[in-house]
Every structure is written in C-alpha cells, then in structure tokens.
Amino acid sequence: MIELNADIGEGCDDASLMPYLNRVSIASGGHAGDAASMAAALRLAAEYGVMVGAHPSYPDRVGFGRRTLAASAEEVFSWVRQQTEALAEESLRLGVRLAHVKPHGALYNDAARNPELAQAIAEAVAGHDPNLLLVGLADSCLIAAGRAAGLGVLNEAFADRRYHGNGLLVSRETNGALITDPLAAAQQALALALGLPVSALGDERAQVRADTICLHSDTPNALKMAEAVHAALNRR
C-alpha cells in the first residue's frame, strides 16, 4: 500500500491521526515546535510504529512558516541543518531513528521551483546523514537536488491540496486550494495511488507521481479525511 504521511508537532490532535499513518514529519523549531513538543511527537510515533523525520522551515513562527523569507542559500542550509540536528538530538536521546527530512510550507514550495534553494536543502540533509530520505513535491527541483546529492528521495503528493495542471500546488491563498471533504480527499488519494490524473485548477488534469501521500493535521476535518483516505487506499 502507498504511504500516508502527516506533519505533526504543530499543536493539533496528532494522537487521533496516528493509527492511519505510516510516516510523520515533526516540526523542528522553525515554524513550530520545541524540545518538549519534539520529544512528545517522537514518543507518540514510536508508540504507533510510525516512521519519523524532521520538518524544517523558514524561521517564521508568526507566519507559521507559510511566508517566503528573503534568504540566501547559505542561510537556508544553516536553518535546515540546525533544525534537523535539533530533532536528531531528541531522537537520539529517546532511541528513535530518523528516516527522512521534509521541508515545511513556503520553504517546501520555494525549493520545488528554485534549484539553488533545493541544492542547499539537499546538501544540508546529506551533510547531516546521507542515509536520510529527502521528501519533496513530486518531480520537483527538490527531488532532483536530493538525487544529485546522493540521497534517496520520496515524491510526495497531497490528498488535501489542489494542483495546477503542471503539478505544482495551488497557493493556500487561492479559494478552493484546500480539500476539506473526506470523500473528495479519498478520491484524490486513490487516483494518486493508482497513477491516474487528478482534477486541477481551471478544469485541467494533473499527472502526479506519488511515493507518499500527505494529509495535513491542521486541515479542517483532518481526522475524518484520514479515516476516509486510509480506507480508500486499503480497498484498492
């Protein structure tokens, strides 16, 4: 079955989602999270046998990491490295192995289109631990940079986000960018898992490669959508 993942440690009801997940990305101090929340998320994932990874972002708690910050590639490298190391320190203390790194929010979307930022992120991850997987938007610059840095990669697709016809995500500021209906999320996830095109903005269709499918813990109806998506993927 294709993976289902979520971003956690961001102040939502993570425990309810865990039975439906294979992998989680834990807020690592940039947009959210501190040592206590990271440790709690790691313990929760270990309890459910869910793979864990770091979720670094622009250091922007006010904007929840969903605003682009003017930053050099060197600054992005440093932020990703520092935040990954912060979670790695907690994981080592608790005996939980990190499996991946997945950028958050605006950093994720910027790296999908900007080869220089993507390279900085990939090199930060590889420099910390070359055995970590790099999770990025499917077939994006971040995936290419991860491969170039010698990392294993996971092409990520989304059950709760709308796409443009070119496979990029519709901005959250656009009306209808979020999918909040459990049935619609399940239908999109199933199409992604089967390699079928999904509905995109403007009556287009998007063909999106998916190794892992994400459902955000802060999306309205997240628990009901996780139940529906999990059931749909298990029926395929």
C-alpha positions as CSV (number, residue, x, y, z in Angstrom):
1,M,0.0,0.0,0.0
2,I,1.2,3.5,-0.7
3,E,2.3,5.5,2.3
4,L,0.2,8.0,4.1
5,N,2.0,10.7,6.0
6,A,1.2,13.8,8.0
7,D,3.1,16.8,9.5
8,I,2.8,16.8,13.3
9,G,4.1,18.6,16.4
10,E,2.3,21.7,15.3
11,G,-0.3,21.9,18.1
12,C,-3.0,19.7,16.6
13,D,-4.6,16.4,17.7
14,D,-1.8,14.2,16.4
15,A,-2.7,11.2,18.5
16,S,-6.0,10.7,16.7
17,L,-4.3,10.6,13.3
18,M,-1.5,8.1,14.2
19,P,-3.4,4.8,13.6
20,Y,-3.8,5.9,9.9
21,L,-0.2,7.0,9.2
22,N,3.0,5.3,8.0
23,R,5.3,8.3,8.3
24,V,5.3,11.7,10.1
25,S,7.3,14.9,9.8
26,I,7.9,16.6,13.1
27,A,8.0,20.4,13.4
28,S,11.6,21.1,14.3
29,G,11.6,24.6,15.8
30,G,11.3,26.9,12.7
31,H,7.6,27.4,12.3
32,A,6.6,25.5,15.4
33,G,8.0,23.1,17.9
34,D,10.5,23.0,20.8
35,A,12.4,20.3,22.6
36,A,9.3,19.2,24.6
37,S,6.9,19.0,21.6
38,M,9.6,17.2,19.6
39,A,10.1,14.6,22.3
40,A,6.3,14.1,22.7
41,A,5.9,13.6,18.9
42,L,8.7,11.2,18.8
43,R,7.3,9.1,21.7
44,L,3.9,9.1,20.0
45,A,5.3,7.9,16.7
46,A,7.3,5.2,18.4
47,E,4.2,4.0,20.2
48,Y,2.4,3.5,16.9
49,G,5.5,2.2,15.0
50,V,5.4,5.2,12.6
51,M,8.5,6.4,10.8
52,V,9.7,9.9,11.7
53,G,11.5,12.7,10.1
54,A,12.5,16.4,10.6
55,H,10.2,19.1,9.3
56,P,12.4,22.2,9.0
57,S,11.2,25.6,7.7
58,Y,11.8,29.2,7.4
59,P,12.2,30.6,11.0
60,D,8.8,32.2,11.0
61,R,6.5,31.4,13.8
62,V,4.3,34.4,13.3
63,G,3.5,33.2,9.7
64,F,3.7,29.5,10.6
65,G,6.4,29.1,8.0
66,R,4.0,29.7,5.2
67,R,5.6,33.0,4.1
68,T,8.6,33.2,1.8
69,L,11.5,34.9,3.6
70,A,14.3,36.6,1.6
71,A,17.2,34.4,2.4
72,S,20.5,33.2,0.8
73,A,21.2,29.6,0.0
74,E,23.7,29.6,2.9
75,E,21.1,30.8,5.3
76,V,18.7,28.1,4.2
77,F,21.4,25.5,4.5
78,S,22.1,26.6,8.1
79,W,18.4,26.6,9.0
80,V,17.7,23.2,7.7
81,R,20.9,21.8,9.3
82,Q,20.1,23.3,12.7
83,Q,16.5,22.2,12.8
84,T,17.3,18.7,11.6
85,E,20.0,18.4,14.3
86,A,17.6,19.7,16.9
87,L,15.2,16.8,16.2
88,A,18.0,14.4,15.8
89,E,19.3,15.2,19.3
90,E,15.9,14.4,20.8
91,S,15.6,11.3,18.7
92,L,19.0,10.0,19.8
93,R,18.1,10.7,23.4
94,L,14.9,8.7,23.0
95,G,16.3,5.9,20.9
96,V,14.1,6.7,17.9
97,R,15.7,6.6,14.4
98,L,15.1,9.4,12.0
99,A,14.2,8.3,8.5
100,H,13.7,11.4,6.4
101,V,13.7,15.2,6.2
102,K,10.8,17.1,4.6
103,P,10.8,20.9,4.4
104,H,7.7,22.8,5.5
105,G,5.4,25.3,4.0
106,A,6.9,28.1,1.9
107,L,10.4,26.6,2.1
108,Y,9.0,23.4,0.6
109,N,7.2,25.2,-2.2
110,D,10.1,27.6,-2.9
111,A,12.5,24.6,-3.1
112,A,10.2,22.9,-5.6
113,R,10.9,25.7,-8.1
114,N,14.3,27.1,-7.1
115,P,17.3,24.8,-7.9
116,E,19.6,26.8,-5.6
117,L,17.4,26.5,-2.6
118,A,16.8,22.9,-3.3
119,Q,20.5,22.2,-3.5
120,A,21.1,24.0,-0.2
121,I,18.5,21.8,1.5
122,A,19.7,18.6,-0.1
123,E,23.3,19.3,0.9
124,A,22.3,20.2,4.5
125,V,20.5,16.8,4.8
126,A,23.3,14.8,3.2
127,G,25.9,16.6,5.4
128,H,23.9,15.6,8.5
129,D,23.2,12.0,7.5
130,P,23.4,10.7,3.9
131,N,21.1,7.8,4.8
132,L,18.1,10.1,5.4
133,L,15.5,10.3,2.7
134,L,14.5,13.7,1.3
135,V,10.8,14.2,0.8
136,G,9.7,16.8,-1.7
137,L,7.0,17.8,-4.2
138,A,6.8,15.1,-6.8
139,D,9.2,15.6,-9.8
140,S,10.3,19.0,-8.4
141,C,13.7,20.7,-8.1
142,L,13.9,19.4,-4.6
143,I,13.6,15.8,-5.8
144,A,16.3,16.4,-8.4
145,A,18.6,18.0,-5.9
146,G,18.2,15.1,-3.5
147,R,19.2,12.6,-6.2
148,A,22.2,14.8,-7.2
149,A,23.3,14.9,-3.5
150,G,23.2,11.1,-3.4
151,L,20.1,10.9,-1.2
152,G,17.1,8.6,-1.5
153,V,14.0,10.6,-2.3
154,L,10.3,10.3,-1.9
155,N,8.0,12.0,-4.4
156,E,5.2,13.5,-2.3
157,A,1.6,14.1,-3.4
158,F,-1.3,15.6,-1.4
159,A,-4.8,14.3,-0.6
160,D,-5.9,17.7,0.8
161,R,-4.5,20.2,-1.7
162,R,-5.5,21.2,-5.2
163,Y,-3.0,21.2,-8.1
164,H,-2.2,23.3,-11.1
165,G,-2.0,21.4,-14.4
166,N,1.8,21.4,-14.2
167,G,1.8,19.5,-10.9
168,L,2.6,22.5,-8.7
169,L,0.3,23.1,-5.7
170,V,-2.3,25.9,-5.8
171,S,-1.5,28.6,-3.2
172,R,-3.3,28.4,0.1
173,E,-4.4,32.0,-0.5
174,T,-6.5,30.8,-3.5
175,N,-10.1,30.0,-2.9
176,G,-10.6,26.2,-3.1
177,A,-6.9,25.4,-2.6
178,L,-7.7,23.1,0.3
179,I,-9.7,19.9,0.1
180,T,-11.7,19.5,3.2
181,D,-14.4,17.0,2.2
182,P,-13.4,13.5,3.2
183,L,-14.8,11.8,0.1
184,A,-13.0,14.2,-2.2
185,A,-9.7,13.7,-0.3
186,A,-10.2,9.9,-0.5
187,Q,-10.9,10.1,-4.3
188,Q,-7.8,12.2,-4.9
189,A,-5.6,9.9,-2.8
190,L,-6.9,6.8,-4.6
191,A,-6.2,8.4,-8.0
192,L,-2.7,9.4,-6.9
193,A,-2.0,5.9,-5.6
194,L,-3.2,4.3,-8.9
195,G,-1.2,6.7,-11.0
196,L,-4.2,8.4,-12.5
197,P,-4.5,12.1,-13.3
198,V,-6.3,14.3,-10.7
199,S,-8.5,17.3,-11.1
200,A,-6.6,20.6,-11.3
201,L,-7.4,24.2,-11.3
202,G,-9.2,25.5,-14.3
203,D,-10.7,22.2,-15.4
204,E,-7.2,20.8,-16.2
205,R,-5.8,17.5,-15.1
206,A,-2.5,16.9,-13.4
207,Q,-0.4,13.8,-13.5
208,V,1.4,13.5,-10.2
209,R,3.9,10.8,-9.2
210,A,3.3,9.6,-5.6
211,D,5.6,7.6,-3.4
212,T,3.9,9.0,-0.3
213,I,0.7,10.9,0.2
214,C,0.4,13.7,2.7
215,L,-2.6,14.8,4.8
216,H,-2.1,18.0,6.9
217,S,-3.0,17.7,10.6
218,D,-4.3,21.3,10.6
219,T,-6.7,20.9,7.6
220,P,-10.3,21.1,8.7
221,N,-11.8,17.6,9.1
222,A,-8.3,16.1,9.2
223,L,-9.3,13.0,11.2
224,K,-12.4,12.2,9.1
225,M,-10.2,12.6,6.0
226,A,-7.5,10.4,7.4
227,E,-10.1,7.7,8.0
228,A,-11.6,8.0,4.5
229,V,-8.2,8.1,2.8
230,H,-6.9,5.2,4.7
231,A,-10.0,3.1,3.9
232,A,-9.8,4.0,0.2
233,L,-6.1,3.1,-0.1
234,N,-6.7,-0.2,1.7
235,R,-9.5,-1.1,-0.6
236,R,-7.5,-0.6,-3.8
